[in-house]
Structures are given as C-alpha cells and as structure tokens.
Amino acid sequence: MNDLDAFINCPFDGEYKPMFQAIVFTIVRCGFRARCALEADNAADSRIEKICRIIAECRFGVHDISKTEASGDPPLPRFNMPLELGLFLGARRYGTGQQKKKSCIIFDRERYRYQRYISDISGQDIHAHGGDVTTLIVELAAWLRTQPQGSRIPGGQAIAADYVEFERLLPLICAARELQVDELLFGDFNAIATEYVAARAATR
C-alpha cells in the first residue's frame, strides 16, 4: 500500500466532471497521487477486481456519495459509490497490516442527507460540499492537511485560487498537446495537473 495514493470514488458523468477534476487537482496539489477506476482500460480485468486492487494499494480514500438519486426508466438509484465506500471501509476493518491504516473522507451534497439512504454509516463525519467546487477543494485540502503526510499543505482557499488559474491555462496546455479539454481522459488530466503543480513548485 502506498502512503501517498488516494482512491477517488465518485460519479464519472459529464455533470460531475468539474467536481471530479477539482478533486484530482487538489489531491495532486497537496502532494498525493490520485487513483481511480478510470486509470486503466483493460478488458481482461473485471471492473470490481480493478477497483478492489486499487483500493488495496491506496492508504486514502475520497468518496462522494452525492449522486445516489433515482434516474432512468424505471427510476433506480446509483449504488456504485456506496458499494465502493463499503469496500474501502471493509478493507480497513477486515484487512491486515497496512490496510488498518486506511483513512477516508466522505462527501455528500448535504451533511445529513445520507441518513435517508445509507444510515448504517451514521457516526461517520460526512462533509457537505453543496455542489460547489470551491467548498469541495477547501474541505478536501483541510482533511488532507490533518494526515501525517500533510503538514506542509497550504490552505484550501490558496489551492482553490491555484485551481482557478490552472483552469484558465488548461486550454493552452491542451492545445500544446494537440488535445481538446473536453476529450481529456483521467490519465491525461492527472498527468497535466501533476506536471503543472511540479512546474509551479519549481518557480516558488
């Protein structure tokens, strides 16, 4: 298990993409490494096996369970995020050795909304982001700063300002790579964010 790896468990749809990218940037900006199920596309791997392997390799978890509302025809809830949260908590509870050191943050739109659909996690400290990117960044950065590896992490407002500047430059960075912003894969975005943060750190 890598002490800097953070597993991201969140929706991967277009509506949530700004939040997802903000999570990736914040993790990278805080000196950690972002991991998620989108990092590899191997048809020989079942999705659940890939998720379990990544969870086993990550000390930290960032879980957003805000998109559990019913949709479609017939309308059914989306349970992927609660399932992956359960796998992460189970790895910490029943795993051995390094797995016992796992730590996670759980987000929802409202702090107590989860009680209506996943009350078994009562007692967990649920963080509300209200669908706001800046709030998400500030809350996530504050949590990462409490971890043993987070003593030199700046405040969330400073990271949020960095992210605004990164977003402004992202189309130019993508153009230099002959990419469009809307076609960036997780691996593309993660690599660009990592290089951007390293380059900024070198000039400070």
Summary of the structure (lengths in Angstrom):
residues: 204
radius of gyration: 16.9
end to end distance: 31.0
largest distance: 53.9
contacts: 575
relative contact order: 0.15
helix: 53%
strand: 14%
